[in-house]
């Protein structure tokens, strides 16, 4: 699970982004740094709609499908298990037609550990997780355009896909966000590629596993 992440648009961290998506890099690098993003925050995402080039937009981190009619937003829709994305009603339409990339430079995960005596309750130790290369990266995500009422302005929302954690970080958590390798970014965004199995094959073949975990100083 990923419930906190960081985005810092430093030039050195986004070499791969500039090489793959060209001019869009300038938009990413011009964005404000976001050192502590949490569910329901507005976050930058990269989307591509039919007939248009990729673009950067702002979206609510917490997915609301286009067909949602209830007055209260669905709960716990900031992460989606990639293994269930093709079959769960919440995600399946977006997996076909509205995939996105979510730029980040690290995320935070909490490791369960036993508190020292005499305390009996467990404690959670925060860890910063990032690529070994110390570069920026893209989470694989899904997005939607949702209207609270038919006449209301459409709101963009998004969710981060997750997968089983890579072996080097399982001591922290058993799940991790899908970090998609640069060579798969364009294919992931392609709005004309509507086969769910092909999208999930991209995740399987191009998810990045070289992640390092560092304990966060709480002070």
BELZIQUI-V985355 format. One record per residue. RES is the residue in three letters. SS is DSSP state (@ for helix, = for strand, . for the rest). OMEGA is omega in whole degrees, -180 to 180 (NA if undefined). D_LAST is the distance of its C-alpha to the last C-alpha in Angstrom with 2 decimals. Layout:
res & ss & omega & d_last
RES & SS & OMEGA & D_LAST
RES & SS & OMEGA & D_LAST
This chain:
res & ss & omega & d_last
UNK & . & 177 & 24.09
UNK & . & 180 & 22.10
UNK & . & 174 & 20.54
UNK & = & 172 & 18.00
UNK & = & -175 & 18.75
UNK & = & 173 & 18.40
UNK & = & 178 & 21.37
UNK & . & -175 & 21.44
UNK & . & 177 & 25.10
UNK & . & -177 & 25.20
UNK & @ & -176 & 28.72
UNK & @ & -176 & 28.00
UNK & @ & -171 & 26.30
UNK & @ & 178 & 29.36
UNK & @ & -179 & 32.30
UNK & @ & -179 & 33.47
UNK & @ & 180 & 33.34
UNK & @ & -177 & 35.59
UNK & @ & -174 & 37.98
UNK & @ & -174 & 38.49
UNK & @ & 169 & 38.44
UNK & . & -173 & 39.67
UNK & . & 179 & 39.63
UNK & @ & 180 & 37.12
UNK & @ & -179 & 34.45
UNK & @ & 178 & 34.84
UNK & @ & 179 & 33.93
UNK & @ & -177 & 30.76
UNK & @ & 179 & 29.72
UNK & . & -178 & 30.50
UNK & . & 177 & 28.14
UNK & . & 175 & 25.02
UNK & . & 179 & 21.70
UNK & = & -172 & 20.07
UNK & = & -177 & 16.37
UNK & = & 180 & 15.98
UNK & = & -177 & 19.39
UNK & = & 178 & 20.19
UNK & . & -176 & 23.59
UNK & . & 174 & 26.06
UNK & . & 170 & 24.55
UNK & = & -175 & 27.09
UNK & = & 176 & 26.63
UNK & = & 175 & 28.88
UNK & = & 177 & 31.29
UNK & = & -179 & 34.33
UNK & = & 173 & 37.56
UNK & . & 178 & 41.24
UNK & . & -176 & 44.06
UNK & . & 178 & 47.70
UNK & . & -178 & 49.49
UNK & . & 175 & 46.42
UNK & . & 175 & 44.06
UNK & . & 179 & 40.36
UNK & = & 176 & 38.37
UNK & = & 176 & 34.83
UNK & = & 175 & 34.38
UNK & = & -180 & 31.71
UNK & = & 173 & 31.48
UNK & = & 176 & 29.84
UNK & = & -174 & 27.58
UNK & . & -167 & 29.39
UNK & . & 171 & 32.95
UNK & . & -177 & 35.95
UNK & . & -175 & 39.24
UNK & . & -175 & 42.07
UNK & . & -175 & 44.16
UNK & . & -177 & 41.70
UNK & . & -176 & 43.58
UNK & . & -178 & 41.55
UNK & . & -180 & 40.04
UNK & . & -180 & 36.56
UNK & . & 177 & 34.74
UNK & . & -178 & 34.43
UNK & . & 173 & 31.27
UNK & . & 178 & 29.03
UNK & . & 176 & 30.67
UNK & . & 173 & 27.68
UNK & = & 175 & 28.39
UNK & = & 177 & 31.89
UNK & = & -178 & 32.96
UNK & @ & -179 & 35.07
UNK & @ & -178 & 37.43
UNK & @ & -171 & 38.41
UNK & . & -177 & 38.49
UNK & . & -174 & 42.23
UNK & . & -179 & 43.29
UNK & . & 180 & 40.96
UNK & . & -179 & 42.50
UNK & . & -170 & 39.15
UNK & . & -163 & 38.71
UNK & @ & 179 & 42.12
UNK & @ & -180 & 43.55
UNK & @ & 178 & 40.53
UNK & @ & 179 & 40.56
UNK & @ & -165 & 44.13
UNK & @ & -174 & 43.90
UNK & . & 175 & 40.46
UNK & = & -178 & 37.99
UNK & = & 172 & 35.22
UNK & = & -176 & 32.58
UNK & = & -176 & 28.99
UNK & = & -179 & 27.23
UNK & = & 174 & 23.65
UNK & . & 174 & 21.53
UNK & = & 169 & 19.15
UNK & = & -177 & 18.37
UNK & = & 176 & 15.80
UNK & = & -178 & 17.02
UNK & = & 179 & 15.87
UNK & = & 175 & 17.35
UNK & = & 178 & 18.87
UNK & = & -179 & 18.44
UNK & = & 179 & 19.74
UNK & . & 178 & 17.64
UNK & . & 179 & 18.46
UNK & . & 7 & 21.47
UNK & . & -179 & 22.49
UNK & . & -178 & 20.63
UNK & . & -177 & 22.87
UNK & . & 176 & 21.05
UNK & = & 177 & 19.44
UNK & = & 180 & 15.80
UNK & = & -177 & 14.75
UNK & = & -179 & 12.60
UNK & = & 176 & 11.86
UNK & = & 172 & 13.63
UNK & = & -180 & 14.57
UNK & = & -177 & 18.36
UNK & = & 178 & 20.56
UNK & = & 176 & 23.95
UNK & . & -176 & 24.66
UNK & . & -178 & 26.29
UNK & . & 178 & 23.18
UNK & . & 171 & 25.56
UNK & . & -178 & 25.52
UNK & = & 180 & 27.34
UNK & = & 167 & 29.08
UNK & = & 169 & 28.62
UNK & = & -178 & 32.05
UNK & = & 173 & 32.41
UNK & = & 179 & 35.09
UNK & = & -180 & 35.77
UNK & = & 168 & 38.19
UNK & = & -173 & 39.85
UNK & = & 177 & 40.05
UNK & . & 178 & 41.95
UNK & . & 176 & 41.42
UNK & . & -178 & 45.13
UNK & . & -178 & 47.87
UNK & . & -177 & 48.08
UNK & . & 176 & 44.33
UNK & . & 180 & 42.56
UNK & . & 177 & 41.14
UNK & = & 176 & 37.37
UNK & = & 176 & 35.78
UNK & = & -177 & 33.42
UNK & = & 178 & 31.93
UNK & = & 177 & 30.55
UNK & = & 175 & 28.91
UNK & = & 179 & 31.01
UNK & = & -180 & 29.54
UNK & = & 174 & 30.98
UNK & = & -177 & 30.53
UNK & . & 175 & 27.55
UNK & . & -172 & 28.48
UNK & @ & -176 & 28.77
UNK & @ & -178 & 25.80
UNK & @ & -180 & 23.25
UNK & . & 177 & 25.08
UNK & . & 178 & 22.78
UNK & . & -179 & 20.09
UNK & . & -178 & 22.56
UNK & . & 178 & 26.34
UNK & = & 176 & 26.51
UNK & = & 174 & 25.42
UNK & = & 172 & 26.52
UNK & . & 174 & 29.71
UNK & = & -172 & 29.00
UNK & = & -180 & 32.45
UNK & . & -177 & 33.84
UNK & @ & -177 & 35.23
UNK & @ & -180 & 38.81
UNK & @ & -174 & 38.66
UNK & @ & -177 & 37.24
UNK & @ & 180 & 40.65
UNK & @ & -180 & 42.24
UNK & @ & -179 & 39.46
UNK & @ & -171 & 39.95
UNK & . & -177 & 43.76
UNK & . & 179 & 45.10
UNK & . & 178 & 48.44
UNK & . & -170 & 47.04
UNK & . & 180 & 47.24
UNK & . & -178 & 47.56
UNK & @ & -178 & 44.62
UNK & @ & 179 & 45.38
UNK & @ & 178 & 45.17
UNK & @ & 180 & 41.79
UNK & @ & 175 & 40.40
UNK & @ & 174 & 42.02
UNK & @ & 178 & 39.98
UNK & @ & -178 & 36.81
UNK & @ & -174 & 38.23
UNK & @ & -169 & 39.33
UNK & @ & 174 & 36.69
UNK & = & -178 & 33.33
UNK & . & -179 & 30.92
UNK & . & -177 & 29.47
UNK & . & -175 & 27.80
UNK & = & 178 & 24.19
UNK & = & -180 & 21.32
UNK & = & 180 & 18.17
UNK & = & 178 & 14.88
UNK & = & -179 & 11.96
UNK & . & 174 & 8.93
UNK & . & -177 & 5.56
UNK & . & -172 & 3.80
UNK & . & NA & 0.00
